[in-house]
Amino acid sequence: MKNLILTISLCVMTLPANNSALAKLIACVGASNTYGYALVNRESDCYPSQLATILQAYDPNWEVLNFGVNATGILQRGLRPYIKQAAFTQAVGCNPDIVLIQLGGNDSLPANWVYKSDFLEDFLVLIDAFLTLPGQPQIYVLTSPPFYSNPYGLDENIIKNEIGPLIVQLPTYRNVQLIDLYEPMEHFRSLFQSDGIHFTAEGARVVAEVVAATILGVCRTPDFNRDGKVGIQDLLILIEHWQQAELSFDIAPPPLGDGIVDAIDLAALMEYWGCEVKDMTLVAHWKLDETNGNVATDSVVGNNGTLIGDPLWQPAGGRKTGAIELDGIDDYVVTDFVLNPADGPFSVFAWINGGAPGQVIISQSDGFGAGKIWLGLDTSNANLMTGLVPPPLGRFIPEPLESQSTIIDGQWHYVGFVLDGSYRFLYTDGVEVAKDTMALTQALIFSSGGLYIGAGRDLDVTSFFSGLIDDVRIYNAALTAKQIAALLE
């Protein structure tokens, strides 16, 4: 422990200066997987775009440009050499600070690989075109991902046994760093489109996360308590899990961590000390800290809620600064659509103080589909429950998930629902209070409706919440128990 305290003291004494003013322009050089071939929403779902989203959560000054060209390769005597494309000239001309190169797969085509003796030399020529720029950018070479079929004539054996070993030699000749895409994507066929070659949007996201982790030096956000800033509470949480194999807090080294929370993670956290970090899984956050007016501001994407009835703002009466007080008669907040429960894992949390049997904390209106109670109190004992269920299957009628957690004691309680894709969970004050006994076999019932905060989907008079609600958050991911506990800080 003495050594740990000494390490922390040294890290705090050597906190880095804010480097957000530094230029941060990235040029993504590659073929179809860089371009985003066959993605329905290519411009937003290709890996360069998703990389920009991740990096900009740490610093809005990051800019990522996509110079991908379909069917291109390294070999200059091949069918379509990248270096002879207009995109190559544009990539060099933008004078980037970082260059990401993901090429080589198309060189395995028989018509290209006849020139295999040129591969290493031609790759170095491409690299040198960037290294000789005045800014001397950092070069990262992304290795080939696994391929699961061969519809275009690409040769997986050549890529793995000949091209791969040549790419591995590049750092011995030039100042470049390799980023392995094979291991993170191996055994995950679902990350690729039906052709087995091109990334799905999810596959592109995995690539973006691996690349971002390498560039940023952290595998996951160091903002452990998700308050938008890296500071003392995050440091205390990391210390709490010191020398533990906790994935949520094993943030370094990139891209996957080393399986233990230790000094490497501490140093990575300190690199972002005092920095504001956006949580990319947070899709809506109503802090409910307003002092007047009929608008509840969503701090994430501006999906602001409208106050209905006559709710009262309590600027100093919340669990986290202010809160909204609902009268249990006709007060509630309505929002536009945020999330479809049928789309997969998500989490919703809120602080509440009050309530009565049958009252609803958060529900979803029908929209197109069937809205349900996301979080509410059962009609018997006011125990925490959720009405989110999959559709009926034959004679099986799915039941709401109910807990034995009574929370109408006049105290603040942090309540939440988590769907991890297989199980539903309910949480009270960071503790799991209910979970499905069997895995779900279907997605939850579809709904495209907006949300009601403080009322049921039908606005039934018995569903209106009486009491205080504060800090409503919705994530498009399943938070872990450790992450939920950190939110209490």
Secondary structure, 3 states (H helix, E strand, C coil): CHHHHHHHHHHHHCCCCCCCCCCCEEEEEECHHHHCCCCCCHHHHCHHHHHHHHHHHHCCCCEEEEEECCCCECCCCCCCEHHHCHHHHHHHHCCCCEEEEECCHHHHCHHHHCCHHHHHHHHHHHHHHHHCCCCCCEEEEECCCCCCCCCCCCCHHHHHHHHHHHHHCHHHHCCEEEECCHHHHCCCHHHECCCCCCECHHHHHHHHHHHHHHHHCCCCCCCCCCCCECCHHHHHHHHHCCCCCCHHHCCCCCCCCCCCCCHHHHHHHHCCCCCECCCCCEEEEECCCCCCCCEECECCCCCCEEEECCCEEECCCCCCCCEEEEECCCCEEEEEECCCHHHCCEEEEEEEEECCCCCEEEEECCCCCCCCEEEEECCCCCEEEECCCCCCECCECCCCEEEEEECCCCCCEEEEEEECCCCEEEEECCEEEEECCCCCCCCCCCCCCEEEECCCCCCCHHHCCEEEEEEEEEECCCCCHHHHHHHCC
